[in-house]
Every structure is written in C-alpha cells, then in structure tokens.
Amino acid sequence: MPPVKAGPITASPNPVPAGPGQGSTTISWTGDGTMREVYCSINGGEEQRNWGQPGKTGSYEVNWINAGATYEFRLYSGTERKELLGTVTVTRKAE
C-alpha cells in the first residue's frame, strides 16, 4: 500500500455517541475536481467501497456504526486505489 499523505477526510461526530441500535456519522472529504473514492475497513478487514464521486467535496452519512468495532475510512484519488489521500478512524462509545 502506498504511503499515507495528510488527507482531507473527516468524520463527525467521532467518536459516535453511545445509544440504542446502530450509530451514525458523516464522512466528508475535499478534492481537486477529480474522482474520489472512499473505502472502509472494519476491524482491519478487507476494504469495501462505500462511495465514489467526482468533484471538490463530498459527504455521506454512515448509519451502521456499532460499539466495539473500529472503522477506518480511506480516501483515494481516482478509481484504482493507487493514491491514498488520507484516512479517518471511527469508533463508537459503548453504553
């Protein structure tokens, strides 16, 4: 995997507050007008593609955050995961 650059990806709120059911956070990123894709690794597992969008910025709500798990969202430039632009790790407080 290529080295991580300081990246323009955030999660809010983070950590996700405790509560019943699954929690939510909004993943947001900035860009330069080219395609950006966000992948997620849960507990160090295989990355899954969550979102792809051209443009300078983007965001989406993730409403499946569970307590006790660690979610690493990774922002890539382009569609081939060759350039990792940044990461943000999301957790959720236990009740």
C-alpha positions in Angstrom: 0.0 0.0 0.0 1.4 3.5 -0.8 2.4 5.8 2.0 -0.4 7.8 3.6 -0.5 11.6 2.8 -2.1 14.0 5.2 -5.6 13.8 3.9 -8.7 15.8 3.7 -11.2 13.3 5.1 -13.2 13.7 8.4 -15.9 12.0 10.4 -18.5 13.9 12.5 -19.3 13.0 15.2 -16.3 10.9 16.1 -16.4 9.0 18.3 -20.1 8.2 17.6 -22.1 8.7 20.8 -23.5 5.7 22.6 -27.2 4.8 22.2 -29.6 2.1 21.2 -29.2 0.4 17.8 -26.5 1.5 15.3 -25.0 4.9 15.4 -24.4 7.4 12.6 -21.5 9.7 11.5 -21.0 11.8 8.4 -17.9 11.2 6.3 -16.7 14.3 4.5 -13.8 15.0 2.1 -12.3 17.6 -0.1 -10.8 17.2 -3.5 -9.4 18.8 -6.6 -12.2 18.1 -9.1 -11.0 14.6 -9.9 -12.7 11.4 -8.9 -12.5 10.4 -5.3 -13.5 7.1 -3.8 -14.0 6.2 -0.1 -13.4 2.6 1.1 -13.9 1.3 4.6 -12.0 -1.4 6.5 -13.9 -2.8 9.6 -11.6 -4.1 12.4 -8.7 -4.3 10.0 -10.6 -6.5 7.5 -10.7 -6.2 3.7 -11.7 -2.8 2.3 -15.2 -2.3 0.9 -16.0 0.5 -1.5 -18.5 2.9 0.1 -18.7 5.9 -2.1 -17.2 7.4 -5.3 -17.8 10.9 -6.6 -16.1 13.5 -8.8 -15.8 17.0 -7.5 -14.1 19.1 -5.0 -16.0 17.9 -1.9 -18.3 15.2 -0.9 -20.1 13.7 2.1 -22.4 10.9 3.1 -24.0 9.6 6.3 -22.9 6.2 7.6 -25.7 4.8 9.8 -24.2 1.4 10.6 -21.6 2.1 13.3 -21.5 -0.4 16.1 -19.9 -0.1 19.6 -16.8 -2.2 19.9 -15.8 -2.0 16.3 -13.1 0.1 14.6 -13.9 1.6 11.1 -11.1 3.0 9.0 -12.4 5.2 6.1 -9.8 5.7 3.4 -10.0 8.4 0.7 -8.4 7.5 -2.6 -7.7 9.6 -5.7 -9.1 8.1 -8.9 -10.8 4.7 -9.2 -7.9 2.3 -8.9 -6.8 2.8 -5.2 -3.3 3.8 -6.3 -3.1 7.0 -4.3 -4.2 7.1 -0.7 -5.0 10.7 0.2 -6.0 10.2 3.8 -7.7 8.1 6.5 -10.0 8.7 9.4 -10.7 6.1 12.1 -14.2 6.0 13.6 -15.3 4.3 16.8 -18.4 4.3 18.9 -18.7 4.6 22.7 -20.3 1.7 24.5 -23.4 2.3 26.5 
